[in-house]
Amino acid sequence: MRYVRHREVIRRLEAEGALSVEQLCAAAAVSPATMRRDLDALASEGLIDRVRGGAVIRRAVDADTARPFAQVVTADADDKAAVARRAASLVDDGDVVLLDIGTTTMMLARQLCGRPITVITASLAVLDVLRDDPTVDLIILGGHVRRTYHSLVGALTEGALRDVRANIAFLGASGVRPDGTVLDTTAVEVPVKRSLLRSADRAVLLADRHKFPGAGVLRVCGIGDLGGVVTNAGADRATLDTARDAGVEVWTA
């Protein structure tokens, strides 16, 4: 019931922008104390912002206004490259590997060149890296082309992910909160990331040290939903301890 209430609160706030506790109580038929707890929980996940007497929806970045791939790839490039090198050591020959959209997964693809593995991805940047590699069996998921970020997104991408099974998936994110909530900022990418998580035996988050803790708008998953995290030395210790406490293995590059 709590999950259903939370989903309804988000739906109403997306439609109205802002609502009072009283308005939300009337819609959900719960007490003000219960609704305040629900709003606090949603705010802690980065989905809404609490304001005096109510809440407002926290807007995700629109796909058309997000920073282009060429700009993102240059940010913290050395840290991302180190994470990619460490992540490559987690892949065994013969593995089926799912690579998420993003700049760090593109760098990981470079590290996987020449390996006898299967790579499945919705990243056109990964395609560019591996397209001429005769050793890697490369599978591209369908979907709507998001040109600015060299990626495929949408219902076709999510549907294709339901039909595949990988040994390991490498996931990107915009940040991890101190409580272990994994966040992203672009609305069209989050459903793809969630589908990717469900399509692998083990999911590993690739996030450079600047993302611990990090910011974001939309919840992708909890840290406990992951099998591992690869980051850099110097990442926030308390946030990494939250991951370890959840049983998640942490590798530092």
N, C-alpha and C positions, 0 to 999 in steps of 0.2 A: 504493500500500500504506500509506503514511503517513496518508493521509486516512481509509482504512478503519479503521486502528488508532485514530485520534483519535475517530472516530465511536463505535467500540466502547467506548473508555474512558469517553466521556461517557455512553453508555447504561448501563454498569455502575455508574458513580458515581451516576447518577440513581436507580438501583434500590436501591443500598446506602447512599448518603450519603457513606461514606468507605471507602477501600481502601488497603492497603499497596502499595509498589512490587512486592514479591514476589508478592502476589495478582494484580496486574495483569500481571506478566511471565508468570505461569503461564497466564493466560487468553489472552494474545496470542502466546505462544511467542516472545518476544524477550528480549534480554539486559537486565539492570538499567540499563546505560548508555543503551541505546536508549529504554527506558521513561522514564527521567529526562528525556531530551531531549524526548520527547513531552509529558510533564507540564509541563515548563518552557514549551513552545510554547503549550499550552492555557491555562496561567496568564497568559501575556503577552496572550492574546486576551480575558482576563476571564471565561473559562468555568469555571475551577476555581480553588481555592486550594491552594497547596502547604503541607503540614504535615510535621512530622518523620516521615520514613519512608514518606510516601505523599501522598495528595491527598484533598480533599473537594470535592463539587460546590458551586458557588456558586449560590445560589437566586435565581431571578428574582422580581420583584414579581408577585404574583398580581393578575389583572385586578380582582378585587373589593376589593383593599386598596390599590390605587394611588390617588394623590391625584386628586380630582375635577377635571374640566375648569375649572370656575369658579374654583377655587383656583390652578391652574397658570397660567391666562391672565393673572393679575395680576402674576406674578413677572417682573421685568425687562421690563415691558411696553414701555417706550420703546425699548429695544434691539431687541426683536422687531419693533416697528413700523418701525424704520429698515431692518432686514433685509428686511422685506416690501416696502417701497417700492423698494429697490434691485433686488430679485428681479423685480418687475413690469416693469422696464425690459428684462429679458431675453426677454420674451414679445412675439412679433410678431403682428399681426393675421392671423387665419386659422389660427393654431396650434391643435393639439390638446394640451391641458395636463393632466397628471396631478397631482393634489394629494393629498399624504399626509394621514393623521390628524395632528392637532396644533394647537397654539395659533398658531404662526407661520404655518402654511399658511392658517388661518382669516383672519389679518390680511392675508395675500397676496390672498385672495379678495376682500376689501374693495377692494384696489387694482386688481383686474381688472374691477370692475363697469363695465358700459357698453362693454366691448371685444367686437369681433366674433370671438370665439374659441369653442372647445369645451372645457369643463372636465369631466374625469372624476374622480370621487372616492369614497372610502368614508367621508368625514367628514360627519356630520350637521351639524356647525358650519358647514361650507362651504355645505351645502344651505340652512341658515337665511339665510346672507348673500346667496346668488344666486338663491334660489327665485323671486323676483318680477322678476328682471332679464330683459327681453324680448330683449336683444341677445346674451347669453351662452347658448350651447347647452349645457345642463347634463345630464350623465349620472351617475346614482347606481349604484354597484356594489351587488350584493346581499350578504347576510351576516347574521351574528348581531349583534343590537344590543347594544352595550356602553354602557349608559345613562350611567354615571358619566363617560365620556369622549367622549360624543357621536360615536360611531363605529360602523362595521361591521367585523367581523373574522371569521375562520374560513375553512373550506374553500370555501364559496360565493364569498367575496370573492376568494380566491386564484384560483379557477377562472375567474371573470369577467375577472380581469386578464390571463389567458392569451389572451383573445379580443380584446384591444384593443391598439392601437399609437398611441403619442403622440409628438409632436415633442420634448417636454421634460417631465420629471417633477421635482417639487420634493419633497424628502424631509426629514423631521425626524429628530432623534436626541437621546439624552440627553447624549452627549458624544463627543469624539474624543480618543483617547489620543495621547501624544507620538509613538508609532510609526506613527500614521495609522489605527489601528483605529477604525472607527465603531461605537459601542455604543448599545444601548438597554436598558431595564430591565424592560419588560413583555412576558412571553413570547408572548402572543397577537398582539402587534403585529409582531414580528420577521418572521414568514413573509410578512405582507402587504407589508412594506417591501422584502423581497427580491424578491417578485413584481413590485412596482412598478418596481424597478430594471431588470428584464428586459423591461419593456413599453414602454420609451421609447428614442428615439434618443440622448437625452442626459439624464443625471440630475444635478441640482444639489442640494447639501445646504444647507439653511437652518439656521444655528446661531449664536445670539448669542455674544458674546465670552466669556461665562462658561463656555461649553462647550469652550473651547480652552485647556488640555486639560480634559477632563471625565471624569465617572465613568459607569459602566454595568456591566451584568452579562453581557449577551448580545451577541455579535458580529453586526452587520448586514452589514458588508462592509469591505473595505480602502479607504483613501482613493483609491487608484489606480483603483477601480471607478467613480468619479464623474467627471463631465465638468467640474464646477465646485463652488465653495463660496462662499456669501454669508455674511458675518459683519460684525462691527463693528470699527472702529478700536480698537486696544487688546487684541485677541485675542492669545493667546500666539504670539510670533513664531516660536519653534522648531517648534511644531506646524504652523503655516502653511507654514513652509519645507519640512517633510516633504511637505505636499500639493503644493507647487510642484515639488519634486524628482521627484515621481511624475507630473508633466506635467498637474497639475490647475490650472485657472485659478481665481484667488482674487479676489473682489470684496469691498471693504469699504465699509460704509455710514457 
